[in-house]
Amino acid sequence: MPETRQQDDNFIKEKNARHLWHPMAHPADSQSHPPTIVTRGEGVFITDIDGHRVVDGVGGLWNVNLGFSCEPIKQAISDQLDRLPYYSIFRGTTNDAAVELSYELAQFFEPDGLQRAFYTSGGGDSVETALRLARQYHKIRGDAGRVKFISLKKGYHGTHMGGASVNGDAKFRTQYEPLLPGCYHIPAPYTYRNPFDETDPARLAQLCAAALVDEIAFQGPNTIAAFIMEPVLGAGGVIPPHESFMPMMRDICDKHGILLIADEVITAFGRTGSWSGSRHWGVKPDFACTAKAITNGYFPFGAVMMSEKIAQLFEHDETGKAAIGHGYTYSGHPVGAAAALACLAETKRLDVPLNAAKRGTQMYEGFLRLQEKYELIGDVRGGHGLMTALELVSDRKTKTPPAKPVPLALQAAAYENGAMVRVSGPNVILSPALVISESEVETILSALDKGLAEASEL
Ligand SMILES: Cc1ncc(COP(=O)(O)O)c(C=O)c1O
């Protein structure tokens, strides 16, 4: 395999975290605990600079759905680089890959009622795009007072200013305030911890819906542009709502003229065991934000999909207000579009939701068995495709989060024993490639078992 770097391993290890700041990490912490240097990936395995090879339980970052060896995507990227490595799609020009992909995406999302694409460079851009176009939609309609956004606590929508403002976790917000005015949050359908002390998922869904109705009445329906939610909350710790939840949110939005933005950055393209998260719950959103697995993580790319209702209003506007003053240099990047075309074809050919559902059930049941064995596990969440989490506690009765070294020790021991797992606060989150096999899931479960055993000793 050709080597792409110019320096040897010692140089790379010595410079690790010295000249770069890592996202979602304290710079000093990265320097005192240098991150694992991953140098190779094949199938669902990654190998580090010391030659240690493990199953990647994280799937890159919820994005390498087809694994690290997807040749058709690599070939499409390489061919596109040879033919046309870049051309803009700002007004007046386009490129052939971007056009073809828009047709394919419209076919793919037809059952979700989504018919137009706006291209972006990633998930945060997709969220920003949907928020901005939602406001513009109401302005075109002559309802310019609808500017506010409502979202879920525990929700994750990236770290752009708009995304952070609708984000539902203080750790992505506090140090960056003041954020966008006009953003409000309601409780998440999180049965393990919620202000209602309600553990029944269906009843909790009702209570969250009532909180949304209450917030809408308090703000005034005609001040609200959109409600944004993930069909299954991901980075907030994998929180699958009750099946009634998203349909209820859709109904409430409809009743009050509020647009529904589905943040499908993780859930689109099969992760939940359905082709999209919205389809998983039988809901048709007004916008769906996608990115990540659209190119299998091989190229930074995203697409916001829009419903016929949105499309009709913008396309028939005669006032000029529908001119789009939004976009990115890399919107519709031909290499990203070519990667996405090949990725979509592979995703469909392999029928990945089928395996995601089966392996997701295997993983979830495995986690439930681990919960019987280890007091350290307070909650297990999943059962909807390959998004599964353990929430660690130091005391099951009080649900006190564990001391900081505990999840880190678990992660280190799991890695030593064959699997890369992700730790976020007290949560251990698993989101492997959707093409993972039964025995590879078993490898993750046994690595976690060993990790839990070591962490329980602390
Ligand atoms: C639901 C959701 N929305 C938005 C984002 C932000 O995407 P990106 O990191 O590509 O900007 C993420 C990233 O994990 C996500 O999970």
The ligand as an SDF file (V2000), in Angstrom:
LIG
                    3D

 16 16  0  0  0  0  0  0  0  0999 V2000
  -27.5440   14.6360   14.5310 C   0  0  0  0  0  0  0  0  0  0  0  0
  -26.3280   15.4100   14.1610 C   0  0  0  0  0  0  0  0  0  0  0  0
  -26.4740   16.6160   13.5940 N   0  0  0  0  0  0  0  0  0  0  0  0
  -25.4030   17.3450   13.2160 C   0  0  0  0  0  0  0  0  0  0  0  0
  -24.1280   16.8900   13.4130 C   0  0  0  0  0  0  0  0  0  0  0  0
  -22.9550   17.7310   13.0160 C   0  0  0  0  0  0  0  0  0  0  0  0
  -22.3120   17.1700   11.9270 O   0  0  0  0  0  0  0  0  0  0  0  0
  -20.8100   17.6010   11.5730 P   0  0  0  0  0  0  0  0  0  0  0  0
  -19.9610   17.1520   12.7020 O   0  0  0  0  0  0  0  0  0  0  0  0
  -20.5490   16.8800   10.2670 O   0  0  0  0  0  0  0  0  0  0  0  0
  -20.8350   19.0850   11.4090 O   0  0  0  0  0  0  0  0  0  0  0  0
  -23.9390   15.6350   13.9990 C   0  0  0  0  0  0  0  0  0  0  0  0
  -22.5750   15.1060   14.2360 C   0  0  0  0  0  0  0  0  0  0  0  0
  -22.3700   14.1130   14.8920 O   0  0  0  0  0  0  0  0  0  0  0  0
  -25.0570   14.8790   14.3960 C   0  0  0  0  0  0  0  0  0  0  0  0
  -24.9170   13.6940   14.9980 O   0  0  0  0  0  0  0  0  0  0  0  0
  1  2  1  0
  2  3  1  0
  2 15  2  0
  3  4  2  0
  4  5  1  0
  5  6  1  0
  5 12  2  0
  6  7  1  0
  7  8  1  0
  8  9  2  0
  8 10  1  0
  8 11  1  0
 12 13  1  0
 12 15  1  0
 13 14  2  0
 15 16  1  0
M  END
$$$$
